[in-house]
Amino acid sequence: MPSIFSYLSAEVDWCEGNFEHSTIIAEYYNTISNVSFFILSPALLYLNRQYCQQRALPLYFVSALLFCVGIFSMYFHMTLSYVGQLLDELSILWTLAVAYSFWYPKVYFPRCIKSRKHFFWLSGVTTVVSTFLSFIKPAFNAYVLNCIAFHLLYLTWQELKKCNNKRVHRMAAAMVVSWALAIASWIGDKWFCGFWQMINFPYLHSFWHVLIAISLLYCCPLVIYFDVIYELPLFKPKLEYWPSDSWPVVVPYVALEQSHKQC
């Protein structure tokens, strides 16, 4: 029986050919595409620094975990080891859990939850139980994690119905489009590998890494925007673009202004 740390011991093997471009990296492009997460984390912290001054813990935690997602995904695709697969999937699970714990609006709490502290406990217990369950059938974990996105889309829709800011709606649309392209790449690589190998382009999973990072680049400022409305009533969130509004390709971030009004 191979070691759980051994190369190619994972239950999952993606469409890209193994060791075609390197003798030590199993899936070369799937590995290096995770650099997008190393760019994402510091970008979120730098651009949303005004928010960090008021609520440092959520964004620091989430950014650090997103960096870990990049590290563990890189390790997984480099080795295709069983441990790498679990680290990749569990880092995503814990990132989602921390994001939910800090940013899930209180208005959507279950009736039995009376405070953020109680919600922390609920999220923590659920995540620990899910962590143990993930060892039962690791190949199934990715499907479950992707399904969580539908709940996030539902929450986004609920908040957008209360918001008339056109910039926020455009940012949400960009997030959904990039997410849809990302999930299409993931499904295409997973289910239609034979076709992509036939045309000699088995690299869709690397596109998934880049596109989901782009989606998060829109998603996180969107979440921060609504978090300011709920948790920082003395401030008004203002959606800005870096490097400037006039550029054809921009990165959104949230600036804070005094004297908050409803969205």
Backbone bond lengths (Angstrom), bond angles and torsions (degrees), N, CA, C in turn:
res aa  C-N    CA-C-N  psi(-1)  N-CA   C-N-CA  omega(-1)  CA-C   N-CA-C  phi
1 M - - - 1.468 - - 1.526 108.84 -
2 P 1.337 119.00 126.84 1.462 120.76 -177.48 1.526 111.28 -70.22
3 S 1.311 115.73 152.97 1.455 121.22 176.65 1.520 109.72 -64.86
4 I 1.344 116.16 148.73 1.469 120.38 179.04 1.527 110.81 -68.60
5 F 1.332 117.17 -13.82 1.466 121.59 176.12 1.533 112.15 -92.95
6 S 1.328 117.36 -5.73 1.456 121.39 -173.94 1.524 111.75 -70.37
7 Y 1.309 115.78 149.91 1.452 121.18 171.41 1.530 109.64 -56.43
8 L 1.335 115.93 140.58 1.471 124.03 174.48 1.528 113.27 63.67
9 S 1.344 118.12 23.53 1.461 120.57 177.56 1.522 112.56 -92.50
10 A 1.348 117.98 -2.66 1.463 121.71 -179.73 1.524 110.79 -71.33
11 E 1.348 115.50 159.57 1.457 120.91 176.58 1.527 111.93 -80.45
12 V 1.331 116.04 -10.77 1.463 121.76 -175.43 1.524 109.38 -119.20
13 D 1.325 115.50 137.14 1.463 121.46 173.25 1.521 106.78 -136.62
14 W 1.323 116.26 121.33 1.459 120.01 -174.40 1.523 111.27 -82.48
15 C 1.320 115.74 178.39 1.462 120.82 -168.14 1.529 113.18 -69.57
16 E 1.312 117.15 -32.75 1.468 120.52 -179.17 1.523 111.02 -58.89
17 G 1.311 116.62 137.38 1.458 121.14 179.01 1.512 112.08 -63.77
18 N 1.317 116.52 147.42 1.466 121.84 -176.38 1.529 111.92 -88.29
19 F 1.312 115.52 135.00 1.475 124.32 174.92 1.531 112.79 58.40
20 E 1.317 116.75 33.02 1.456 119.55 179.60 1.524 112.75 -82.35
21 H 1.320 117.43 -25.82 1.463 121.28 -176.65 1.527 112.68 -118.04
22 S 1.321 116.83 -6.04 1.461 120.52 -179.10 1.520 108.74 -158.55
23 T 1.321 115.03 150.67 1.471 119.25 178.54 1.522 112.32 -86.02
24 I 1.339 117.83 -10.66 1.469 120.71 -179.25 1.529 112.88 -116.58
25 I 1.335 117.54 -10.79 1.464 121.34 179.82 1.524 108.16 -112.24
26 A 1.330 116.21 115.95 1.467 120.45 -176.21 1.528 110.65 -64.84
27 E 1.330 116.57 -56.47 1.462 120.94 -179.22 1.529 107.93 -116.14
28 Y 1.309 116.05 98.14 1.459 121.74 -168.60 1.531 112.23 -62.97
29 Y 1.321 116.87 -54.67 1.470 119.64 -175.42 1.529 111.53 -72.76
30 N 1.323 117.39 -34.32 1.464 119.73 174.86 1.527 111.56 -64.40
31 T 1.330 116.00 -26.43 1.461 120.50 178.92 1.520 111.90 -78.57
32 I 1.329 117.06 -53.23 1.464 119.74 -173.50 1.533 112.28 -72.05
33 S 1.326 118.20 -21.03 1.470 120.34 179.33 1.524 111.98 -67.31
34 N 1.329 117.73 -15.59 1.460 120.93 177.59 1.530 112.91 -72.14
35 V 1.319 117.00 -7.09 1.466 120.53 173.79 1.532 110.21 -56.94
36 S 1.332 116.85 -26.37 1.469 120.61 179.48 1.523 111.82 -58.56
37 F 1.332 117.93 -31.23 1.468 120.32 178.19 1.532 111.51 -73.84
38 F 1.331 116.31 -30.13 1.464 120.02 177.91 1.520 111.42 -71.35
39 I 1.326 116.53 -24.56 1.463 120.98 174.65 1.532 110.30 -83.01
40 L 1.333 115.87 -38.76 1.458 121.62 -176.56 1.521 112.73 -59.78
41 S 1.319 117.50 -48.78 1.468 121.01 -172.82 1.528 113.26 -60.76
42 P 1.335 119.37 -55.14 1.469 118.41 178.61 1.529 112.98 -64.98
43 A 1.346 117.48 -30.68 1.464 120.12 178.22 1.519 110.97 -63.10
44 L 1.321 117.01 -42.98 1.464 120.47 178.24 1.521 111.54 -62.06
45 L 1.324 116.16 -43.03 1.466 119.92 -179.27 1.522 111.88 -67.31
46 Y 1.325 116.61 -43.29 1.461 119.71 -176.72 1.529 111.56 -68.52
47 L 1.319 116.78 -49.02 1.455 120.07 -174.55 1.528 112.30 -69.73
48 N 1.321 117.45 -34.59 1.462 121.12 -178.25 1.529 112.03 -100.15
49 R 1.330 116.01 35.03 1.457 120.18 -174.91 1.530 113.26 -66.02
50 Q 1.331 118.25 -28.44 1.466 119.00 176.42 1.529 110.73 -64.85
51 Y 1.299 115.70 -40.54 1.471 119.80 176.21 1.524 110.38 -64.10
52 C 1.322 116.59 -40.96 1.466 120.66 179.89 1.525 111.82 -60.78
53 Q 1.321 117.04 -31.76 1.460 120.38 178.79 1.523 111.59 -65.89
54 Q 1.327 116.88 -26.48 1.460 120.93 -178.95 1.529 112.41 -98.52
55 R 1.315 116.43 -37.29 1.476 121.13 -179.74 1.525 107.86 -138.59
56 A 1.316 115.05 78.50 1.466 120.79 -173.23 1.519 112.87 -72.11
57 L 1.328 116.93 -40.17 1.461 120.81 -170.33 1.534 113.94 -59.40
58 P 1.351 119.61 -48.17 1.472 118.08 -177.46 1.519 113.70 -58.65
59 L 1.330 117.03 -50.75 1.465 119.06 -174.95 1.523 112.00 -71.34
60 Y 1.338 118.11 -35.38 1.463 120.01 176.91 1.526 110.55 -63.82
61 F 1.332 116.74 -43.36 1.460 120.92 179.82 1.533 110.68 -63.70
62 V 1.329 116.12 -50.86 1.460 120.30 -176.57 1.531 111.01 -64.29
63 S 1.334 117.29 -42.22 1.464 120.42 179.43 1.525 111.38 -63.10
64 A 1.335 116.01 -41.61 1.470 120.02 178.36 1.523 110.98 -63.32
65 L 1.325 116.45 -41.28 1.461 119.64 -179.87 1.525 111.79 -69.89
66 L 1.335 116.91 -35.43 1.473 119.39 175.06 1.526 110.89 -63.72
67 F 1.323 116.61 -36.06 1.460 120.62 174.98 1.530 109.69 -63.08
68 C 1.337 116.27 -41.10 1.464 120.43 177.73 1.522 111.46 -65.30
69 V 1.338 116.60 -36.92 1.471 120.03 175.49 1.521 109.97 -56.80
70 G 1.332 116.44 -44.15 1.459 120.21 178.02 1.514 112.43 -62.13
71 I 1.337 116.63 -43.05 1.474 121.04 -179.61 1.524 110.89 -63.72
72 F 1.336 116.23 -49.01 1.465 119.82 -175.22 1.530 112.01 -71.53
73 S 1.343 116.84 -34.75 1.459 119.11 176.04 1.525 110.36 -66.95
74 M 1.322 116.29 -38.51 1.460 120.50 176.62 1.528 110.46 -62.64
75 Y 1.329 116.48 -44.16 1.466 120.79 178.60 1.524 111.06 -62.80
76 F 1.343 116.18 -42.23 1.463 120.01 -179.68 1.527 111.45 -61.83
77 H 1.321 117.31 -50.64 1.465 119.89 -176.73 1.524 111.84 -71.99
78 M 1.317 116.51 -23.17 1.460 119.82 176.34 1.529 111.17 -71.81
79 T 1.341 116.68 -35.69 1.466 120.70 -173.70 1.525 113.80 -112.17
80 L 1.345 116.64 -26.07 1.465 121.61 -170.03 1.531 110.66 50.84
81 S 1.323 115.31 42.12 1.462 120.69 179.09 1.525 110.04 -92.28
82 Y 1.321 115.85 158.67 1.465 121.98 178.72 1.521 110.80 -62.16
83 V 1.331 116.33 -43.67 1.470 120.31 178.15 1.525 110.49 -63.72
84 G 1.326 116.32 -41.35 1.459 119.82 178.40 1.517 112.11 -61.12
85 Q 1.335 116.17 -40.77 1.463 119.92 178.69 1.519 111.21 -61.42
86 L 1.338 116.85 -45.91 1.463 120.43 -179.39 1.528 111.60 -66.67
87 L 1.326 117.13 -40.98 1.465 119.76 178.53 1.522 110.98 -63.09
88 D 1.322 116.50 -40.13 1.456 121.77 178.31 1.526 110.15 -60.03
89 E 1.329 116.48 -51.02 1.460 120.78 -175.99 1.525 112.26 -71.44
90 L 1.317 117.26 -40.57 1.470 119.79 -178.24 1.524 112.12 -70.64
91 S 1.318 117.48 -31.52 1.472 118.97 176.82 1.524 110.35 -65.26
92 I 1.325 117.08 -36.32 1.465 120.69 176.27 1.529 110.03 -67.29
93 L 1.327 116.46 -44.22 1.461 121.05 178.82 1.523 111.44 -57.66
94 W 1.333 117.40 -46.89 1.459 120.69 -177.48 1.524 111.93 -72.29
95 T 1.318 117.40 -30.58 1.462 119.72 174.42 1.521 110.63 -64.42
96 L 1.324 116.55 -45.08 1.462 120.66 176.90 1.520 111.17 -62.50
97 A 1.337 116.58 -41.00 1.468 120.43 -179.05 1.523 111.43 -63.11
98 V 1.323 116.63 -43.74 1.466 120.39 179.64 1.528 110.60 -66.64
99 A 1.334 116.69 -41.42 1.461 120.31 178.47 1.524 110.77 -61.93
100 Y 1.316 117.15 -44.42 1.462 120.64 177.15 1.525 110.56 -62.22
101 S 1.322 117.10 -43.84 1.462 121.21 -175.84 1.523 111.88 -60.27
102 F 1.330 116.69 -41.80 1.459 120.95 -176.84 1.531 113.07 -85.32
103 W 1.318 116.84 -37.00 1.464 120.53 -165.91 1.521 114.89 -109.94
104 Y 1.301 119.15 -10.55 1.460 119.90 -179.55 1.526 109.33 -63.59
105 P 1.339 119.08 120.60 1.469 120.48 -175.25 1.528 112.43 -62.30
106 K 1.317 116.31 139.91 1.463 121.29 -178.71 1.515 112.59 -61.79
107 V 1.326 117.09 -27.15 1.471 119.85 -178.60 1.526 111.81 -64.68
108 Y 1.349 116.88 -18.88 1.463 120.65 179.96 1.532 112.39 -101.81
109 F 1.331 117.82 5.08 1.461 119.86 178.81 1.533 110.03 -61.70
110 P 1.329 117.72 144.88 1.475 119.77 170.22 1.527 110.09 -59.70
111 R 1.307 116.65 152.93 1.466 120.75 -175.90 1.528 113.16 -59.66
112 C 1.330 116.18 -28.17 1.467 119.39 -178.99 1.520 112.47 -76.03
113 I 1.322 117.67 -11.64 1.464 122.10 -179.11 1.525 108.75 -97.41
114 K 1.315 115.66 119.01 1.462 120.44 -174.02 1.527 114.07 -102.10
115 S 1.319 118.26 -12.94 1.463 120.06 -176.80 1.520 110.24 -153.73
116 R 1.336 115.71 166.58 1.466 121.24 176.60 1.525 110.46 -62.17
117 K 1.332 117.30 -35.13 1.462 120.96 179.48 1.527 110.87 -61.91
118 H 1.336 116.60 -43.64 1.461 119.89 177.89 1.532 110.82 -63.90
119 F 1.344 115.93 -36.94 1.462 119.88 179.39 1.527 110.74 -67.60
120 F 1.337 117.04 -35.40 1.459 120.86 174.21 1.526 110.47 -57.15
121 W 1.332 115.38 -46.42 1.464 119.99 -179.54 1.523 111.25 -63.44
122 L 1.334 116.61 -43.22 1.457 120.57 178.91 1.526 110.72 -61.65
123 S 1.325 116.86 -45.38 1.463 120.97 179.44 1.519 110.93 -64.18
124 G 1.332 116.06 -42.12 1.462 120.41 -179.04 1.516 112.63 -62.97
125 V 1.330 116.54 -47.18 1.465 120.67 -179.64 1.528 110.14 -64.20
126 T 1.335 116.75 -44.11 1.460 121.16 179.69 1.526 111.16 -60.86
127 T 1.333 115.92 -40.43 1.469 120.10 -178.42 1.523 111.61 -70.71
128 V 1.318 117.00 -39.77 1.474 120.01 177.66 1.524 110.73 -63.40
129 V 1.329 116.13 -45.36 1.468 119.94 178.01 1.528 110.21 -61.80
130 S 1.332 116.74 -44.13 1.473 120.76 178.90 1.522 111.43 -62.62
131 T 1.333 116.36 -35.38 1.469 120.51 178.04 1.520 110.93 -60.85
132 F 1.345 116.85 -45.26 1.461 119.84 179.03 1.526 111.31 -67.89
133 L 1.330 116.61 -38.58 1.465 119.70 179.43 1.522 111.81 -65.41
134 S 1.326 116.87 -27.99 1.470 120.36 -177.41 1.522 112.79 -65.35
135 F 1.327 117.30 -18.85 1.462 120.51 179.17 1.533 111.80 -78.35
136 I 1.336 117.58 -14.96 1.459 120.63 -175.79 1.528 110.98 -69.20
137 K 1.330 115.88 -49.17 1.464 120.78 179.60 1.520 108.70 -143.87
138 P 1.341 117.45 81.17 1.466 121.08 -175.06 1.528 114.37 -55.63
139 A 1.320 117.96 -32.12 1.466 120.73 -178.13 1.525 111.65 -64.25
140 F 1.336 116.98 -21.68 1.462 121.93 -178.44 1.529 112.10 -86.36
141 N 1.342 117.00 -15.99 1.472 120.97 -173.03 1.522 113.01 -60.38
142 A 1.330 117.17 -41.96 1.465 120.71 -175.26 1.522 111.35 -61.42
143 Y 1.331 117.33 -36.32 1.464 120.20 179.44 1.529 111.08 -66.12
144 V 1.326 115.93 -41.67 1.468 120.35 179.01 1.524 110.54 -63.95
145 L 1.328 116.76 -44.56 1.465 120.80 -178.97 1.527 110.83 -62.65
146 N 1.317 117.25 -40.09 1.461 120.20 179.10 1.526 112.14 -66.52
147 C 1.326 117.05 -30.46 1.465 120.67 179.91 1.531 111.99 -67.77
148 I 1.334 117.16 -25.90 1.467 120.37 178.59 1.522 110.64 -60.96
149 A 1.326 116.86 -27.54 1.465 120.93 179.76 1.523 111.45 -58.69
150 F 1.321 117.87 -31.35 1.463 119.74 -179.30 1.529 111.49 -67.31
151 H 1.321 116.44 -34.39 1.465 118.73 175.26 1.526 110.49 -68.38
152 L 1.325 117.29 -38.63 1.460 120.76 177.22 1.532 110.94 -63.90
153 L 1.323 116.81 -38.86 1.464 120.35 176.87 1.528 111.07 -65.15
154 Y 1.328 116.57 -37.71 1.470 120.50 177.23 1.526 111.10 -63.70
155 L 1.325 116.88 -44.92 1.463 120.83 177.95 1.523 111.35 -61.87
156 T 1.329 115.80 -40.67 1.466 119.98 178.29 1.522 110.63 -61.38
157 W 1.322 116.00 -44.06 1.465 120.28 179.23 1.528 111.08 -61.41
158 Q 1.337 116.45 -42.15 1.467 120.59 179.58 1.527 111.19 -61.21
159 E 1.318 117.24 -40.97 1.464 120.84 -179.24 1.526 111.69 -73.57
160 L 1.322 116.61 -37.16 1.463 119.46 -179.41 1.524 111.76 -65.31
161 K 1.328 117.54 -29.07 1.463 120.82 178.30 1.526 111.40 -64.93
162 K 1.345 116.43 -22.20 1.468 120.74 -179.75 1.520 112.30 -99.00
163 C 1.327 116.56 3.21 1.466 120.60 -172.68 1.525 110.93 -123.21
164 N 1.333 116.30 131.71 1.463 121.77 179.83 1.524 113.39 -105.36
165 N 1.321 116.89 4.40 1.457 120.97 -178.56 1.530 109.55 -73.59
166 K 1.340 116.29 115.11 1.465 120.65 -176.13 1.525 112.07 -65.05
167 R 1.330 116.70 -32.91 1.467 118.86 178.37 1.526 110.91 -63.74
168 V 1.311 116.23 -40.00 1.466 120.71 179.23 1.525 109.86 -63.86
169 H 1.315 116.86 -42.31 1.464 120.59 178.68 1.527 111.28 -64.68
170 R 1.336 117.08 -39.44 1.463 119.74 177.90 1.519 110.94 -65.97
171 M 1.340 116.57 -40.00 1.457 119.63 178.93 1.527 110.61 -64.89
172 A 1.342 116.57 -40.69 1.462 120.01 177.53 1.518 110.95 -63.01
173 A 1.337 116.97 -39.80 1.466 120.78 178.57 1.524 110.58 -63.83
174 A 1.339 117.27 -42.67 1.465 121.07 178.12 1.524 110.64 -62.60
175 M 1.342 116.25 -38.98 1.459 120.50 178.16 1.520 111.04 -62.78
176 V 1.329 116.81 -45.26 1.461 121.35 -177.98 1.526 110.94 -65.96
177 V 1.333 116.98 -42.27 1.469 120.40 -179.91 1.529 110.78 -63.17
178 S 1.338 116.70 -46.33 1.466 119.54 -179.80 1.525 111.13 -66.64
179 W 1.350 116.77 -35.93 1.469 119.74 176.22 1.526 110.46 -65.77
180 A 1.333 117.46 -43.20 1.467 121.21 -179.51 1.536 110.64 -62.09
181 L 1.334 116.70 -41.95 1.462 120.31 177.08 1.530 110.69 -64.80
182 A 1.344 115.49 -38.14 1.464 119.76 179.48 1.520 111.11 -64.97
183 I 1.333 116.65 -47.72 1.462 119.43 -177.56 1.523 110.67 -68.70
184 A 1.345 117.27 -32.01 1.467 120.26 175.31 1.529 110.42 -64.60
185 S 1.336 116.77 -38.36 1.469 120.61 177.07 1.514 110.96 -65.64
186 W 1.342 116.40 -42.17 1.471 121.15 -179.81 1.532 110.49 -62.61
187 I 1.339 115.62 -47.50 1.467 120.31 -179.22 1.529 110.51 -66.56
188 G 1.332 116.12 -42.19 1.460 119.37 179.72 1.516 112.37 -59.95
189 D 1.331 116.75 -41.81 1.458 120.94 179.46 1.529 111.00 -69.13
190 K 1.342 115.78 -36.31 1.462 120.98 -174.26 1.522 111.97 -78.09
191 W 1.312 117.06 -43.59 1.462 121.17 -170.87 1.525 114.39 -101.80
192 F 1.321 117.93 -21.94 1.470 120.28 -174.87 1.529 111.19 -123.16
193 C 1.323 114.77 36.27 1.458 120.50 -177.28 1.529 111.90 -58.16
194 G 1.318 116.86 -39.63 1.462 120.25 -177.75 1.513 112.57 -57.41
195 F 1.340 116.14 -40.39 1.457 120.07 179.68 1.519 110.99 -65.63
196 W 1.343 116.71 -46.03 1.470 120.40 -177.46 1.524 111.29 -67.63
197 Q 1.314 116.88 -33.57 1.463 119.14 175.20 1.532 110.89 -70.06
198 M 1.312 116.52 -33.06 1.459 120.75 179.88 1.531 110.95 -65.22
199 I 1.335 116.98 -36.66 1.465 119.93 179.70 1.535 111.06 -95.96
200 N 1.335 115.40 10.32 1.472 122.17 175.36 1.534 112.81 60.94
201 F 1.346 115.03 43.83 1.468 119.86 176.61 1.534 109.61 -141.63
202 P 1.341 117.09 65.92 1.472 120.43 -176.55 1.534 112.84 -90.87
203 Y 1.327 116.65 47.96 1.463 119.89 -170.96 1.528 113.69 -119.33
204 L 1.316 117.88 17.32 1.466 119.90 -175.10 1.523 112.70 -64.00
205 H 1.330 117.47 -29.74 1.461 118.17 -179.01 1.526 111.49 -67.08
206 S 1.317 117.27 -30.69 1.468 119.36 175.63 1.526 110.34 -68.09
207 F 1.347 117.03 -33.53 1.463 120.93 174.26 1.532 110.28 -64.66
208 W 1.321 115.92 -36.60 1.470 120.69 176.87 1.527 110.83 -56.80
209 H 1.315 117.27 -45.19 1.471 120.54 179.90 1.522 111.72 -59.64
210 V 1.316 116.34 -47.13 1.465 120.46 -177.28 1.522 110.73 -69.07
211 L 1.324 117.30 -43.95 1.466 120.99 -176.72 1.522 112.14 -69.40
212 I 1.330 118.00 -36.32 1.466 119.12 179.28 1.524 109.90 -71.57
213 A 1.332 117.55 -31.76 1.461 120.29 174.64 1.533 110.60 -66.17
214 I 1.337 116.29 -40.47 1.467 120.27 175.96 1.529 110.54 -63.08
215 S 1.334 115.97 -42.14 1.458 120.06 177.83 1.524 111.50 -60.09
216 L 1.316 116.68 -41.09 1.468 121.08 178.05 1.524 111.65 -68.38
217 L 1.316 116.83 -29.19 1.458 120.98 177.16 1.530 111.06 -64.27
218 Y 1.331 116.60 -27.06 1.467 121.72 173.63 1.529 111.28 -91.75
219 C 1.313 116.28 -36.50 1.464 120.72 -175.86 1.529 112.30 -65.21
220 C 1.324 117.15 -46.58 1.465 120.29 -175.33 1.529 112.68 -62.30
221 P 1.346 120.16 -47.31 1.470 118.40 174.97 1.527 113.10 -61.15
222 L 1.333 117.04 -32.44 1.458 120.23 177.45 1.527 110.55 -64.56
223 V 1.320 116.16 -45.06 1.469 120.98 177.72 1.531 110.29 -63.92
224 I 1.328 116.12 -42.63 1.464 120.49 179.01 1.531 110.50 -61.81
225 Y 1.312 116.37 -40.82 1.469 121.24 179.82 1.528 110.60 -55.89
226 F 1.331 116.18 -49.74 1.462 119.66 -178.96 1.524 111.83 -73.62
227 D 1.329 117.42 -29.11 1.457 120.14 176.98 1.532 110.96 -65.39
228 V 1.324 117.11 -37.49 1.467 120.73 176.56 1.528 110.08 -61.39
229 I 1.321 116.33 -42.13 1.464 120.43 179.54 1.524 111.01 -60.59
230 Y 1.332 116.43 -41.98 1.466 120.34 -176.17 1.530 113.53 -83.11
231 E 1.328 117.27 -38.06 1.457 120.36 -168.61 1.531 114.75 -108.37
232 L 1.331 117.80 -16.02 1.471 120.43 -178.59 1.531 108.95 -126.52
233 P 1.321 117.50 72.73 1.470 120.94 -174.07 1.526 114.51 -65.37
234 L 1.327 118.33 -15.52 1.467 120.56 179.01 1.526 112.22 -82.77
235 F 1.339 116.60 -4.82 1.458 120.60 -177.42 1.521 110.83 -123.04
236 K 1.310 113.60 153.32 1.463 121.63 173.47 1.521 108.42 -111.32
237 P 1.337 118.31 123.53 1.467 119.59 178.75 1.525 110.62 -75.33
238 K 1.303 115.63 138.22 1.460 121.38 178.17 1.522 108.39 -128.47
239 L 1.312 115.29 123.02 1.467 120.47 -178.40 1.521 109.90 -82.15
240 E 1.336 115.69 121.39 1.462 121.78 -179.88 1.518 109.44 -119.31
241 Y 1.337 115.54 165.84 1.462 121.48 179.06 1.526 110.20 -122.10
242 W 1.339 114.67 138.32 1.466 120.64 174.80 1.530 107.80 -111.70
243 P 1.323 118.91 137.87 1.472 127.70 4.18 1.523 114.59 -79.69
244 S 1.368 118.24 -26.70 1.455 120.89 174.94 1.524 108.76 -164.05
245 D 1.334 115.69 166.05 1.464 120.42 -178.07 1.523 112.64 -63.87
246 S 1.307 117.63 -24.26 1.466 121.19 -173.17 1.525 113.43 -81.68
247 W 1.323 116.69 -13.33 1.466 118.95 -177.87 1.530 110.40 -74.97
248 P 1.350 117.49 145.37 1.472 119.43 -179.66 1.527 113.12 -69.59
249 V 1.329 116.89 -30.50 1.465 121.63 177.36 1.524 107.78 -119.45
250 V 1.319 116.26 122.12 1.461 120.22 -174.85 1.526 110.30 -131.96
251 V 1.332 114.40 161.91 1.462 122.09 175.81 1.529 107.75 -115.55
252 P 1.328 118.43 123.67 1.465 120.03 -178.27 1.525 112.25 -80.30
253 Y 1.329 114.80 150.58 1.460 120.53 172.55 1.521 108.31 -153.02
254 V 1.323 116.26 169.00 1.458 121.11 -176.16 1.518 109.89 -111.30
255 A 1.322 115.64 124.20 1.454 122.40 171.48 1.526 108.16 -102.68
256 L 1.316 116.19 157.21 1.459 120.84 -177.95 1.516 110.63 -113.29
257 E 1.324 115.06 136.57 1.449 121.43 174.31 1.528 108.84 -122.43
258 Q 1.319 116.70 150.97 1.453 120.79 176.23 1.524 110.32 -70.92
259 S 1.339 114.83 164.25 1.463 121.38 175.92 1.511 111.25 63.35
260 H 1.337 114.85 75.68 1.462 122.16 -176.29 1.517 111.69 -72.15
261 K 1.363 113.91 140.54 1.461 120.54 170.08 1.536 107.76 -126.69
262 Q 1.318 115.82 162.51 1.451 119.36 -179.30 1.521 110.98 -64.72
263 C 1.324 116.05 153.30 1.469 121.68 -177.81 1.524 110.20 -63.42
